[in-house]
Amino acid sequence: MDKGHDLTAFSRTISASSLRGRLTKLTGAPLRPVAALHASIDFVPTKIPRKRRLQMMVVAVWSMLLVMSCFVFLMLCSIPALWPFLVVYLIWIFCIDKSPAYGNRLAPWFRSLKVWQYFAEYYPASYGSDLSYFVAGISLMCSMQECDLPADRPYVFGYHPHGTTGFSKAFPGIKPHLLTLTNNFHVPLYREVIMSLGISSVSRESCSNILASGPGQAITIVVGGAAESLSARPGTADLTLKRRLGFIKVAIQHGADLVPVFSFGENDIYNQMPNEKGTTVYVLQKKFQSMFGFTLPLFHGRGLLNYNLGLMPYRRRIVSVIGRPIHVQRCEKPSLEEVERVQRMYIEELTRIWNTYKDEFAKTRLRELSIVD
């Protein structure tokens, strides 16, 4: 009995001493999760020029504009007195207004506001004076034109890899129309903003209406679209183009010259979570795309108060090179062979742009240009 009692007392002493030691280490050590988080995040300095803060604020608002528009509309729906007006507005959107298919709601005063200059100047090497239009938080920062484009014919600009650019000052007399998903024009309030910037629907009807409205009309199509955004990563240039024949057919039907545009640095303004083909994330994204017509890349960038964690784009240079036009003969019913022949010429010009400027504007590339499905 005495031996058992001594053993129990000894165990209690060991337990008490070990517990005391652990508590001493815990109180003497820093809070590791907080310290690790602070060490991994690159916070913004307290002293930043006012102009840079304004640039960041404009980009942040634009990045959240679609969500903010939905939120404001839902708040308006909570006011019964506004219901009759909101019903009329929705009827106007879905049944009456055909402006997205004609591109006739451009408001020059709105597009020339000072805020858009702040948006362009957010990125390094920005000229800031040639912001014709933009969408989805990406704009033309610096453009290079290799030849003049006469305003006596229509044009189809194919933009790669994804995003948008501007041409109104680079090519006087040409009226550009950026095209985006038709679903964007079903979002109340948000649609009014993008239409005021001169953005139109990417439907076949819209393309035909704009190109048929006279010489000097130009449409800009982000050829890769949602599928290409899934493979967009810094240092890469994987273009979804092989099966994209619709924009070439439209150009031939209207006798519009095809102009390839390659934007160096476009894929560098965001990082994307791993979603290689065959993974669950990739399958879910493709399923979402088949159901809704667009997809949601799991991207991340910087934040309002830090440089490496958030949903805002990084401040990195974007240089858009506007290539040489490919002249096509007008034909209302072009054959598949003719469309594929023009596509080969288009890809050759796009490849030439890459090979000419990659060592200047894509020095940190991880691999060469790749044309995928």
N, C-alpha and C positions, 0 to 999 in steps of 0.2 A: 504493500500500500504506500509506503514512504517513497519507494522508487518510482511508482507511477505518478505520485504527487509531484516529485522533483522533475520528472520528464515533462509533465504538463506545464509546470512553471517555466521550465527552460524554453519550451515551444512558444509560450506567450512572450517571453523576453525577446526571442528571435523575431517573432512576428511584429512586435512593437518597434523594435529597432529597425527592421527593414522598412516598415511603413513610414517611420520617422525620416529615414534616408530618402525615400522616394518623394515625400512631401518637400523635403529640403531642396532636392533637385528640381522639382516642379516649380517651386516659388522662385528659385534662382535663375531658371531658364526663361527666355522670352517666349511669347505666344507664337509658336512656329507657323501655324496657318496664316496668321495675319502678316507675319514677317515675310513669309514666302510669297504671299500675294502682293505685298508692297514691292518686293524685289523684282517680281516678274512683270509688273505694269510700269510702263514709262509714262509718268504723269506729265501734264503740260506745265511749264513754268508759270509762275504767278504774273510775271511781267511780260505781256505780249502786246504788240502794237494794235491799236484799235481797229485798223483796217483788216488785219488778219482775223480778229474776232468776228467782224462783220461777215467776212468771207465764209468762215466756219458756220456761222449762224444761218446764212442763206442756204448753204449746202445741206445742213441738218434739216431745215424746214422742207426743202424740196424732197429729201429722202423720205420724209414722213408725210408728204402731202396727200397721198392717196388714203392713208389711214386717217389722217386728220379730216379729210373731206367726208369720209363715211361717219366719223364721230359727230361732226357738226350737223350732218343731215339727220342722224338719229336723235340728236338733241332737239332739232327743230320738230321732229315727229312727235316729241313728247308734249308739244304745245297744241292743244285741240283747236285753238283759234286759227292755226296755220294749216290745218288738214286740207281744206278746200284748195288752197293755193298749191300745196304739195302734190295733190292728186292731179291737178292740171299740169304741173311741171313734169310729173312722171309720164303722163300721156304725151306731152310734147317730146320727151326724150325718146320713147319707145315707138311712137306711132306717127309723129308728124315731122320732126326735125331730120332733114337729110343732109345737113351741112357736112358731117364727117365724110360723106361720099363725094363731095365736090370741092372741099378745101377752100371754102369761101368765107370763113369766119375769122380770118387773120386780122388782128388789131395791132397795127404798127406802133401805136403809142405804148401799148402794153409790152411789146417785145423790146422796146427801147428803154425800158425803165432801168435805173441805176443798179437794181438788185441783180440783174442778169450779168452785169459787168463784174460784180463781186463774185458771182458764181464762177465765171470763167477764170478770174484771177486767183481762185482758190488753188489751182494747179500750177506747178512751176513752169517757167518758160511760156507763160500765157501772153499772147498779144493783147487780149482783152477787148479788141475793137472789132473782131469778126465773129460775133456770137449771133448767128442767124437764127438758130433754134437749137433746142436740145430736148432730151427726154430721158427718163429713168436715171437721172443723176449723172449723166455722162455728157460732156460737151467737147467741142473742138477747142483745143488749147493752142495749137500751132499747125498751120496748114502749108503744104507745099504743092503748087500746081506745076505740072510739067509742060503744059501747053494751054493756049487759049481755047475757049469754047464759044463759037459764034452763037448768037441768040436767034438764029433763023431756023431752028429745028428743036424738037423736044428731046429730052434726055432722061435716061434711067441710070441713076447712080446706085451701084451695088456697094454696100458698106460692110467692111470686115475688120475685126472679127465680130463685134456687136456693140451697139451704142448709137451714136449719132454725130453729125458734124454740120458745118455751115458753109454756104457758098455765095451768099448774096453779094458780098463785097469783092470776093475773089473773081467772080464772073458777072459783071454788070449786064443787065438785061435778061438774066435768067431768074425765074421765079421758082424757088425750091419749095417742095412739100415733103416733109418727113412723114413717113407712114408708120403707124403702130397698130397693135391689135384692136380689132373692133370692140372687144369687151371693155376696153378702157373708156369708150364713149357711153357705156351704160352706167358708169359711176357718177351719181349726182355731184354737182359742183366741180369735181375734178375734171370732168369733160370740158367745162367752160374755160378752165385755165389752159388746157393743152390745145384747144381749138383756137384760143386767142393767140397762142404762139405759132399758129400756122400748121399744126399737126393734123393729119387726116387718117382715115381708115386705110388699112392695107388690103382691103378686099379687091377682088378683080374689077368690080364695078367702079370703085374709086380710082384705081389706076387708069382705067379707060377714060373716065370722065375728065381727069386732069390732063392727060396727055392729048386728048382730043380737043382741048379748049384753045389751042393755038401754039405758034412757035414760041420758044423760050420757056415753056413749061417744063419742069423737072420734078421727078419723084425720087426719093431716096429710100431704098429698101434695105433693111437689115437682113441680109440673105439667110444667115445661119439661124436666126431666131432663137426660140427656146431650147431647141436641141443642142445648139452650139454653146449656149451658156453653161450647160452641164459639164463641158470639158474645158472651161476657161480657168486657167491657172497661171500665176506669174511665171514668165520665162518660156511660155508655150504659145504656139500659133496653130491650133488644130481647127480648120475651117470646115464646116458642114456645107458642102457645095455640090458633090457629085450628082445627087438626085434633084437638085434645085433647078428646074428648067422653066418654071412658070414665069419668072421675071424676064427671062430671055425671050420667051414666046410673046409676052406682052410688048416688049420693045420692038420685035419684028413686026407685029401686027400694026403698030402705030408709026413705024419708020423712025424710031427714037434711037439715037446713038447710046451705046452702053459705055459707062465710065466706071471702071473699078476704083475703089478707094480703100486703101489699107491704113489702119490706124495703129501705129506702133505705140506700145505702152498701155493699150486699152485693157489688156488682161492683168496688168500689174497693180491696178488700183484696189483690188480685193483679193483675199485668200479664200479658198473654198475647202470645205471638209472633204475627206476622201469618199469618193462615190464611183469607183471603177465599175465597169460593166460586170454584172453578175452579183453585185452586192445588194443587200436588202434596201439600202438607201437609194440606189440607182433604180431598182425595180419600182419602188414607191413613187419616185419622181416621174418616171415614164408613165406610170398608171395615172398619176395626177394630170400629166400633160394630155393624155388621150381623152380624159374626161372633160377638162376645162379649156383645152387649147393652149395653155401655157404651163410653165412649171416653176418651181420655187427652188433655186439653187441655195444650198446651205452655206452662204458666204459670211465672211466677217472681215472687218477692217479696223478702223480706229474709232475712238469715242470723242465726246465733247471735251472731256477733261484728261484724256490720255492719248497716246500715239499708237497703241497696239491692241486695243480691245474695244470693239463696238461694231456698229453697222454703217458707219460713215466711210466713204472712200479715202484711201491714202492720198497724200499730196505727192503725186508722181507725174512726170511729164508725159503728155500725150501728143504725138505728132501724126497728123493725118496727111498721107501722100495721095494726091488726086492724080490718077494715071491718065494715059492717053486714051481718047475715045475710040471705040470700035464701031465703025460705020456699018449699018445694016440696011438692006433693001426691004422696003415695005412689002408685006405679004399678009393678007388677012387670014389665010389658012396655011401656015408654014408646015412643012413635013418634019417628022422627027429627026431625019438626017440633017436638015438645015439647022434645026435648033441645036443639035449636038455639035455641029460644026462651029457655030457661033460660040457655044459654051467652051470649046477647046481654045478658041482665040481669047476668050475672056480669062480663062485660067492661065494661059501663057502670059498675058499682060500682068495679071496679079502676081504670078511667080517672078516676073521680071522686076516688079516693084520691090518685092521682098529681097531678092538677091542684090539689088542695087543699093538699098539703104539699111540692110540688116546690121552691117558692121558699124553704122553710125548711130542708129536709134534702137537697136536690140542687142547691145553689147553683153547683157547678162542673160541671154537666151540659154535655155537648157537643151533645146533641140531645134531642128530646122522646121520650116513650114511644112504642114501636112494637110492634104486635102482628103477629108473623110466623107462619109455618106451624106 
